[in-house]
Amino acid sequence: MANPNWTAADLPDLSGKTIIVTGANSGIGYEAALEFSRHRAAVILACRSMEKAGAAVAQIKAAYPDAAVEATELDLASLGSVRTFADAFKKNHDRLHILCNNAGVMAIPYRRTADGFEMQMGTNHFGHFALTGLLFDRLLATEDARVVTVSSGAHRIGSIRFDDLNWEHGYRKWLAYGQSKLANLLFCLELQRRLEKARTRMISVACHPGYAATNLQAAGPRMAGSSIMESLMAVANSLFAQNAAMGALPTLYAATSPEVRGGDYIGPAGLGELWGTPAKVGRSSAASDASAAARLWEVSERLTGVHYPASS
């Protein structure tokens, strides 16, 4: 059972561990990277903007001068960028202990990725699916490796539109976000099933931050040119949201706690899973649909061109 008073101070010593955090230049990803660094892991900030990532590295170094932290460019909306990142990582690293699939976009106007995917599904799911697959050999080569995939309570409004994954007909930004976050949980489920079948000690877990104040809430209104909605989001964050450091606790717990088991879903323990310390939480019945998870996996391999080893 989770410790109801668990905080980032409860992280173990992570010396010798290599950790990748996607989208780590701000918000939950940054707070997770900061704490991983504080506890002596070697941390790679995988970010689209190298300018912002460099600033984040400088901040972490200012707080912890001995931190082994670096920034590497990764744009999850481009499979070419994902492959370049994975190739560069594998040239310099034989092991990967923790992969935090954290980066994401939320409720944005209709956009497509470089490969033609609807932006939310392409970034939040397909990009991380491809990244995990391309780094899979390094994860398997590492004792007790973990893949942590950040989902959202919004997965409950999602459904997988297998006949229109890219929302070419009747785009609705919040339902598209829900689909991408449901896809995250189905990915976690099917990956864990495959790992258990292969009898490896590597595990796949998922988490969500609850309602945490980050740049995620402002991005959609800003892209839509709605200063009013951007201001309303900022007010809501200041009044109702927990801070990003608290929002990062489920990620930190999922990545490091010995109490976590493969397939677990970790979120805030407070009312409505909006705030609080981390604990194992529930998910929708759609997020537990093994047949949908297997089908999405097959579609994801076909659309990304990234095929996991058959033994997995």
N, C-alpha and C positions, 0 to 999 in steps of 0.2 A: 504493500500500500504506500502511496506517495506521502512524503513528509509534508504536512499542511503548511509548514513554515519554510519550505525550501526556497532558497535564493541563489543568486549567482555565486555567492561566497561558498556554497556547498559543492561547487565543481571540484573534481579531483585534479591532482597534478597531471597536466597533459604533456609533460616533457617527452619528446620523441614522437609525438603525434603530428601528422600532417592533415590539415583541414582546408577544404575549399568552401567558401561561402559565396554564392552568387548574389549579386545585387547588394554588395556590402558597403557601398559608399555612404549610405544613410539609413535611417530608420532601424528596423529590427535587424537587418543584416549587419549594419555597422555595430550595433550593440552586442550582437553575438560574436562578431569578430574581435571586438574589444575585450570581451571576457575570455574568449579562447586564448587571446594573446596574453592577457593577465595571468592565465594559468599555464603559460609556457608552451603552448602549442606553436608549431610553425603554420601560419595562416596565410592563405592566398585569397585576396579580395578579387573576385572575378566580376568585372563591371564593364558596362558599355562605355562609360565616359572615363577615360584615363585621367583627365584633369580632376574630376571629382574623386576618383579612386586614390590619386596621389595625395589629395588633401586629407582624405580619411587615413591613409597610412601615416601622414605627418602627425595627425591628431593622436593616433594610437602610440606612435613613437614618443610623442611629448609626454603622454601619461606613463608609458612603460618603455624607457629608453633601450632596454635589452630585448624588446619584442622582436621575434623573427616573423615579420609581416611584410608582404609584398603585394603589389597590384599587377594584374594581368588583364588585358582586354578580352572581353567576352560580350558579344551581342547575341542574346538568345533568339532574337528575331531573324537571325541569319544562320542557316545550317553550315554555311561556309565558315563563319566565324567560330561556331561551336567546334568544327573539326580542327581549325587552326589552333584554338585554345587547347584542345585535348592533345594534339600532336606535340605542342610545346611543353605541356605538363609532363608527358610521358618521356620526353627526352631528358628531363632533369630529375624525375622521381620514379622510384621503383615501387613505392607504396602510397596508398591513400587510405587513411583511417576513417575519415568522416567526410562525406559529401553532403553539404547543406543546400538543397534545391530551394532557395529562398526568393529569388527575384520574381517580380511579377508586375502586371499592370491590371488596373481595375476600372471597369465601367467607363471605357473611353469611347469616343466616336469611332465609327467604322474605319478600320485601317487594315491593310494586309502586310504580312511580313515579306521579306525578300524572296521567300519561296512560295508566296501566294496563299499562305494560311491566314485566316482571320487572326488579328493581332493578339487577342487575349488567349485563344487556344494555342496559337503558335508559340507565344512566349512562355506562358505559364505551364503548358503541358508538352507540346512537341519539342521545344528547345531543351527542356530538362530531360525528357525521355532520351533524346539523342545524346546529350552530354553524359548521362549515366551509362548508356550503352558503350560509348566510346572510351570511357574510363573504367569499364567493367573489369578488364584484366588486372588493373592496378588494385581495385577493390578486392577482388578475389585473392590476390597475392598477399593481402594484409590480414593478419589475425584479428578476428572480431570487428571487422569493418562495419560501418553503418551508412545507410543512405537515409537522410532525413528530408522529407518533402513537405513543404509548407502549404497547407490548404487553407480553408476558411469556413466559418459557419455558413457562408453563402452557398456552400455546396448543396445545402438543403433545398434551394430553389432551382437547382440545375437538373438537367437531363441530357443524356448524350444523344445528339441528333445525328445518328449514323447516316441518315439520308441527306444531311446538309450541315456537316461539321463546321464549315466555313461561313455559315450564315449568309449565303448568297441571296436568300429570300427572307424578307421581314426581320432585319436585324434589330435586336433589343439588347442594349448594352449590359443591363444587369443580368439577364438570363444567360447571355454569352459568358459573363464572368462566372456565374454559377456553374455553367457547363465545364469551364476550365478548371474550377476548383474541385468539382466532382471527379473530373478526369485525374486530378492529382491523387485522390484517394483510391481510385480504381487502379492506377499505376502502382501505388504502394501495395495494394492487396495482391495483385498478380505477380509483382516482383517477389514478394515474400513467399507466395506459393511456389514459385520456381526455385527460390533459394532453399526452401525446405525439401523440395523434391531432389535437389542436388546434394542435400545433406552438408551444406556449408554452414559455418558459424556466422557468416555475414547476415545482417538483418536489415529489413526495410521497415521504417516507421514513418508516421506522419504527425503533424502538429498544426495548430492554428493559434494566432496571437490574441484572439478576442478582439476587443475594440481598443486599438492602440493608435495614438496620435503619430502619424508619419506623413511623408510626402505623398503617399498613395492616394489619400482622399482628395488632394488638390489637383492631381495630374489630369483626371478626366475633365473636370470643369475648365481647367486651363486650356486643354487641347480644344475644347468646344468653344472657347472664347467667352465663357460665362463668368464674369467677375463676381456676379451676385452669388452664384452657387459656390464659387471658390471661397467667398467670404463666409457663407453659411457653414460650409464644411469646417472652416477654421474656428468658428464660434462653437460648433458642436464638439470639436476636438478639445477645445479648452475647457468646456463645461462637463463633458461626459466621459472622455477617453482616458485610459491610463497611459502613462508615458511609454516611449519606445523601449526603454530598459525593462520594464515589466512585461511588455509584449514579447520580448525576446526570451523570457524564461521558459516557455514551452519548447522552443527550439533548443535551448541549452540543455534542458532536462532530457529531451528526446535523444540528443546526441551523446550524452555522457552517463546517464543514470544506469546503474547495474540492475535496477528494478524494471527497466523497460524491456519489453519482449517484442519480437518481430510481429508486425501487423498492428501494433498499438497506435492509438490516436490520442495525442496529448494536447490539452488546452487548459485555459484558466478554470479554476475550480469554483469561482464565484457565480453569482446569480446570472443565469442565462449564458454562462461561459464567456461573459464579456470582460471580466476583470478577475484578478487574483493569481495565486500561486499555481503552479502546474500540477495536473492530475490526468489520469486516463479518463477520456470523455467518450460519449456516444457519437454515432453517425447515422445518417439516413439509411433506409433499407436499400436505396439505389446504390449507395456507396459500399454495400456488402454483396452486391450482385456479381458472383464469380463468373457467370457466363458473359456478362457485359464487360467485365475486366479483361477476360481472355480475348474477346472480340476487339476491344479497343487496342489491346497490345498488338494484335495482328495488323490492324489498320495503321497503327503508329509505325510499325516496322516498315510497312509498305510505303507509306507517305514520306517518311524521313530517310529511307534507305539505310537505316542503322539496324543491324540484325544482331541480337544478343546470341551468345553461344547456345547451341541446342541443349547442352547439359544443364543450363540454368533454368 
